[in-house]
Amino acid sequence: MPTDIEIARAATLRPIADIAARAGIPEAALEPHGKFIAKVDTQAIPDFAGKPDGKLILVTAINPTPAGEGKTTTTVGLGDGLSRIGKRCMIALREPSLGPCFGVKGGAAGGGHAQIVPMEQINLHFTGDFHAITSAHNLLAAMVDNHIYWGNALGIDARRIVWRRALDMNDRALRGIVGSLGGVANGFPREDGFDITVASEVMAILCLADDMADLQDRLGRIKVGYTRDGAPVTARDLKADGAMAVLLKDALAPNLVQTLEGSPAIVHGGPFANIAHGCNSVMATKLGLHLSDVVVTEAGFGADLGAEKFMDIKCRIAGLAPDAVVIVATVRALKMHGGVAKSALGPEDVAAVKRGVVNLARHVENIRKFGITPIVALNHFTADTAAEQQAVLDAMAAMGTEAILCRHWADGGAGAEALAHAVMARINAGDAKFAPLYTDAVSLTDKIGTIARDIYRAEKVDFAPAAAEKLKRFTSMGYGHLPVCIAKTQYSFSSDPTLLGAPTGHALTVRDAKLSAGAGFVVAICGEIMTMPGLPRVPAAESIRLDEEGRIDGLF
């Protein structure tokens, strides 16, 4: 059986100008990056600022497991399936981070015959957006220390600097460092650290900005630290926002690529959902809605993280509303939620599927709380048995939830046509009554409590004293109206990654809080989640290399 990269390499790609023409993007708006990738200048799109007319589909999933769920693959397959049934469809995805590409996950461009291409470039440096974000982030960090070195006119308290540095790579050794060592000429030594670029507030700002003016305004609102009197110091105070915007000028433009079947796909931005808000850029989504009948987008990890943040953060800030939601599950992953080890997934185990399907059922219930009845996409694996698949379909039928068996990995868009028809039927029914989970007026602690109770089914929330004090301070500073972004493990509804299935009665532990004033949300850091991941015992990087013909091998 060919690998994903072999399937991608065997495909015949169309010139990006042809894909743009199919998407309705005028030639004047296209800025090619080689033969098969282009930036899109939204200012050259007629009436881009007008109200978009397209319908919005969100693809989310159960809590991820090492067995695989295939959310991106399903997003691509559904997009191709919608194109096959005659809909003008645009796919809107996030850009992959180098961290998981060389860590655990490998590539993030879909799989099998449901991929976006050219997959090697997309998974690696692509158009340099992440490098620009990293540079803008670290420019601000450098300007903080430089300001202190040259007299500290703003009176920044070096003990209260909250702006860390960033790198788009998993490197646990950089979580906590001491900088400016080596003598007087190198500045004032202090504790510092790195976050992965996808957790950077600059990434979140790029993904939530409406245009360049909004981008620079949001950059200026970033809080870098506090004075001894507790007054906040911003990037605008340091006069850093202009130069940061300059670094991000090209990165703000969405990227156009294609699927293996030639469907247009916009790939732009890449915040993680376990430590950030987990959605592609607002500009990319609005571009798709402006140009097409329907946009298929995704939100990272399980629906408890990605979908909740899509609804409560992205839709709230951008004025969007999903018309349909698809939840992706696999028999293999449900068996793991039912207590089966990855090494024992081969034999048929209907009982384990029935035990694990509670995880899927919980996500279905949660999506309904946003006023939307989801559709389940059961992503087919060759080792699945008919009895195991039927157990999932029966469980969903008992809940009154439509579930569709999908074969897009093997058959491309043809394997997702049934899902495409089901989604369009749901959209045409017009029964989505979207509403966020909470209002702006609810306090920050109560917003966290609402998510913990209604989405995670936690019995209580335990706030560490430092986290509680920060939330109180953020409220006194005038930020109590902001939505909250929960940073927690993706593997469980709880903050404990070992609690699989659908746990109840647990406590959500909030150990820290962070104000992202430029992005427009408050981050609650829960459990042992790290904003700088580490590499696994055997990183994917060990298997990635160039073959004798100079081609990339081992990347997914």
N, C-alpha and C positions, 0 to 999 in steps of 0.2 A: 504494500500500500504506500503510495507516495506521501511524503511529508508536506506540510503546509508550504514550506519555502520552495519545494520542488513544483508544487501545483502553481504557485505564484510565478515562478521563473518560466514555466512552460506557457503562460498566458501571452496572448498577443494584445498589447495595450494600444489604446487609441490615442492619437495626439491630444494634448490637453485642450487645444483650441476647439476640437470636435466635442469634447465633453462640456466645455463652457457653452458652446452653441446649443447643445441639447438642454442645458440647464437654463437657458435664456440669459446668460451673462454676456453683455456686449463686449466686443473686442477691446474697446477703450478701457474697460475695467480690468483687463487681464494683464498680469505681470508674471510671465513665465519664469519658472525656476527649472530649466531643462525642458525635456520633451513631455514629461508626464505629470508635472507638478506646477501649480501657479498660485500666486497670491491674487486676491480679489480686492480691488479698490472700491469699497462700498460707496464712496462719494461719486463714482462714475456710474452707479446704478440708478436709473430714473426712478424718482419718487421713493428712494430707499427709506426716507424718514416717515413715509406715510404708514397708515395702519396695515399690517400684513393680513393677507386673506387665507393663508394655508391652515390646514389642521395639524395639530401637534400630537404625536404619539410618543410616549415615554416607555422605554424598555428597561426593566429592572429585573431583580432576581432574588432567589432565596439566599440565605447566608452562605458564602463561598466555602468550599471544602477542597482538599487536594485532589478530589475526584473530578472536578471541573463542572462548570455550569454552561458556559458558552454564551454569555450575554452579548458580547460584541459580535460574535458569529451570528447570533440570532438577529441582532439589529441590522446587520448587512444583508442576511438572507431575507428578512422581512422587506427591506427596501427594494431588493431585486424582485421579490414576489409582487410587491405593489406595482412596480414598473411593468411586470409581465401581464398584469390584469388591466393595464391601460391608464394607470395613474401617473401624473407627473410628480415624481418623488425625489426628495433630497434627503440624504443621510447626513446626520450631524454627530460627529464623534469627538472624543478628546484625543490629544496627542499622547503617545506613549512616553513614559519617563525612562531614562537610562537605568534608574535604580532597579526596578523589577525586570527589565530586559536582561540585565547581567546578574540578577539575584535569583529569584524563585520562578517568576512567571514566564520569562522569555518574552517573545513579541506580544503585541497587543493590537493586531490589525485584522482580527477575525481568524477563521481557520477553514481548512478544506476548500470547498468551492464557494464559500461565502466570505471573501476577503476583500479588503481594500488594498490597492497596489499603487505604486511600487513599494512592497512591504519592507524591503531592506532599508530604504531611505526613510520611510515613515517611522520605523522602529529605532533608527539611529539619530543622525543629526537633523534630518528633515530640512526645514527652511531656517533653522537657527533660532526659532522662537524661544526655546528654553534657555539657550545661551544668552540671549538678550535679556531675559527676565533675571537670570543669575547675575549678569553684569550690572543691571540696574539696582538690584537688591544690594549687591556688595559695594557699589558706588556710595550708596547711602550709609552703609556701615563704615566705610573709609572716611566719609565726611564727618561722621559723629566723632571718631577718634581724632581726626585732624583738627576739628573745632576745639576740642579740649586741649590738644597740644599747643595751639596758638593762643592760649589765654582764656578760653572758655567764657566768652562774653555772655552767653545765655545762661551760665550757671548750672550746667548739666551736672547732676550728681552721678559720678561714675559707678556708684553702687546701685543706681536705679535705671541703668540703661537696659531697655527691653528689646532692642533691635539686634538680633543675632546675625550671623552670616549664613550663606546658602550655597549648596552644591547639589547638582543633579546626579547623585550617586549614593548608594547605601554605604555609609562609613561610620560605624559605631564609635570609632576612636575620636571622632570630631564632635560627639554630643556635648562634651564639656572640655574646654581648653583654657589655658591662661595665655593671653596675648601680650604683645609689646614688651617682651623680655629683651635683654641685651644692652641696656643702658639708656641714658637720658635721651639720646638722639632718636630712640624708637618709640617714645611716648610713655604713657603711664600704664604700668602693668595692671591688668584686671582680668577677672573671669569672663569668659565668653563661650561661644559654642556655635554649632552649625545646625541648621534645619535642611531637610531635603528641599530642593527648589519647588516641588509641587505643593509643599506646605507653606511657601512664602506668601505673605500678604500681597506682594506684587503680582504673583500669579492670580490670586483671587480678584484683584483689582482689574487686571487685563481681561479676565473672563466676565466681569460684571459691568464694565464700562460701555456706555452707549456710543461714544465717539472720542476723538483725541482730546477735546476740551474737557470732557467728563473724566477721561483717564488722568490728565494732569491735575485736575482738581482733587480727585481721589488720592493720588500720590501725595499731594501736599498735606492731606489730613492724616497721614501715617504718624502714629505716636512712636517716637524713637526712645523716649526716656522721660525722666522727671527731674525737676530741680529739688534742692534740699527742702523747699517749702511745699513740695508736692505738686507744683504746677507742671502741666504737660509740655513737652517740647516736640515740635512736629518737623517733618521733612521740609515744609514750607519755611519754618523758622530758620532752618539751615541753608535755605536757598538751593535745595537739592532737587526739587520737583521738576524744574525745567530740564535739567540734564538727564534725569531719569526718563522723562517723556521722550526726549530725543533718542535715547537708546531703544525705546520701545516702539518708535514710530512705525517701522516695518513690521514688527511682530504683531501689531494690533490688527493688521489685515488678515482676514481668514484665508485658509489654505484649501485649494481645490485639488482633489484627486479623483479616482474612479474605483468602482468595484470590478471584479473579474468579468462581470457581464456588462460593464460600461455604464452603470448608473453613476450619476454625479454624487460625490461625497465631500462635505466640508469637514475638515479635521483641524480643530483650533482650540488651544488651551488644554490644560491637563491637571487640575487640582485633584489630589487624592480625596476619596470620600471618607476614609477613616480618620484623617487629620485635617481635612479642609472640606469645601462644600461639594466637590465631586462631580461637577458638570462642565460641559464644554462652554465656549463663550456665548454671551448674549448676542453679540454681533453675528456669529455664525448661525445661531438659531433663527434670528430675525431675517437674515439673508435668505435662508431656506424657506421660511414662511412667506417671504415676499415674492419668491420666484416660482414656488411649486404648489401643487394641490395639497400635498401632505409632507410633513417632515418627520422622520424617524430619528429620535435621539436616545441616548442612554444616560444613566446616572450610575456612578461607581458602586461596586460591592453590592451587598444585599439591600432590599428596600428599606430596612430599618435605618440605614445610613443614607445611601444615594437618593432614593425616592423621597424620603422625608425632607432632605435638604433641597432637592429640586423643588418640592412644593412650597416649603416654608421659607426658603432663602431666595433661590433664583426666580421663581414665579412671582414672589412678593415684590422683589426689587425691580424686576423687568416688566411687570405687568402682563405676564404670560399665564395661560391656563391650558393644561393638557386636555385633549378631547378623548384620549383613550390611553390605557396603561396595559402593558404586557409584562407578566412575571415569568421569568425563565427558570425552569427546573430540569434536572436530569434524574433518572432512576438511580444512577451511581451515587450522586450527591445525597439523595434522600436516604439511601441505604447507610451512608456514613452518619447522617443525622439520626438514624435508627440504631447506631451503635456498632456498625460493621467497620473493621479496620480496612484501610486502602488495599492492603495486601490480600484481603479475603473477599473482594468485590466480585470476583468472577462467577461463582456459583449462584444459581437462582435463589433469592431469599425474599419472598413476598411478604413475610412477616416483618422483616426489617424495613421494607418500603412503607408498610402501613404504620410502623412506629415513627419513621422519619418524616412522613408526609405532614405531621403536625407543624413542621417548620414552614412548609409552603402554605398551609392553612392560615397560620398566624399572619403571614405577609398579605394574603388575600383579605383577611379581616382588616388589617391596617390600612390598605389602600382604600377600602370602602369608607373609612373615616374621613377621607378627603373628598367624599362625594362622587367617587368614580368606582364603577364595577369593573374589575380587571379581567383580562383574558389570560389564561395560563398557556405558555408554549412549552411543551414537553420535548426537550431537545434529544433526539434519538441518538443512542450509541449502539454500535453493532452487537455488543454483548448483552444488551437488554433482552429480556424475554417478554413474550406477549402477556404473560400473567402479571409480571411486574409493572408493565406499562398500564395494563388495565386497572391495577390497584390504584394508581394515581388518578386515572380518568374517573373511576368510580368515586373516589374520595372527593374530587372536585364537583362531580355531579350532585353528590349529597349536600354540598354547600350552595348549590345553585350557580356554580361557576363554570363557564365554558372553558374547556381544555382541548388543545389541538396538538396532535403528534406531528412534529416537524422533522424533515430530513434535509435541511438546507446544507449541512456539512457535506453530505454526499452528492446532493442533486442541485445545489445552488438555489436560485430563485424558484425553480419548479417545486422544490421540496418545502417551500414556505407559502405557496399560493393559497392553501386552505386557511392558513393564519391570516394572510392578507385580506381574503374575503371576509373573515370573521371580524377583523379590526374595522374594515370599512362599514360593515353592517352596524357595528357598535357606534361608529362616528355618525352614520346617517340616522340612527335612532335618536341622536341628540340628547341622551339621558345623562350626560356628565354634568354634575352640579358642583364644580370644583370650589373648594374653600380651604384655606390654610388651617392648620391644626389649632392655632392660637392667634389672638389679635395683638397688635402692637402695644396696646395698653397694659397687657399682662406683664408683671415684673419679670426680671431675668431669672430669678430663682424659680418662679412659678412656671415659666416657659420650659426650663430644664425639667421640672417636676412633671409637667404635662407630657413631654416626650417620654420620660422614664416610665410613667404610669400607663399611657395610652398606646405607645409603640413597643416599649421593651417589656411591659408587664412587671416592672419592678415594684416591690412593696414600699420602698422608701429611697430617698436620695441622701447620701452622707456627704456633706460638704466639709472638706478639710478647712481648718481655720483660715489659712492663707487664701484659699479660693473664695470663701465666703466674704472675706474682707475686700478682695478685689472686685467682686460683683457689686458690693455695696458702694465702693468708690466709683465704679463705672456709672452706676445709677446717679450718684451725686454730681458727676461730670456732665450729665445730660444724655447718656447713652442707654438708658433703661428701656427705650422703645425699640431697640434693635432686635432682630431675630438672633437665635442662638445656634451655634454650629457645634455639635457634639463630636469630640475626638475620642474614639474608643475602638476596641478591637472589632474587626469586621466578621469574625468567625462566630459570634454569638449575639443573641439579643441582649445579653448582659455585658458587663465590663470584664467578665472572666471568659477567656477564649476557650476554656475546656467545657463550658456549659452549652452543649449542642441541643438540637431539637427546638423546643419551645418552652424554655424555663419560666417559672413564675416564682414570686416570693423573694426574689433576690434584691440586693441593694446596689444601686448605681453609685459608685464612689467617684466624686469630683475632687481631684487632688489639686487642680490649678485652673486658672482662668486667664484669658488673654483678650485684650481689646484690639480688634481690627477695624479701626475707625474709618480707614480709607475704603476698605471692602464693604463695610456696612454691616458687620455682625460681630458677636462676642463668642469666642471659642471656649467651651468647657472641656477641659482635658481630664479624661476619666481612666481609672485603673492604671495599668502599666503601659499604655500606648505611648510610643516614642515618635517625636516629630523628625527624628533622623533614624531611619531603619538601619539594621545591620544585615550583612550578607549571611546566607545559611551556611551550614557545614560544607555543603558541596554547591557552590554557586553556579548558576547557568553559564557564567563566563568561562568556566573550565572546559566547556564543550563547544564554544564558539571559536571559529578559526577560518582562515582562507584556505580553499582547496588548491590543488596544483594548477588550476586555471585562473586563480585569483578571485574566485567567487566566494561569497560568504556562506559558511556551512555551520549548522547547529543553532541558528537563530530561529527558534520555534519550528 
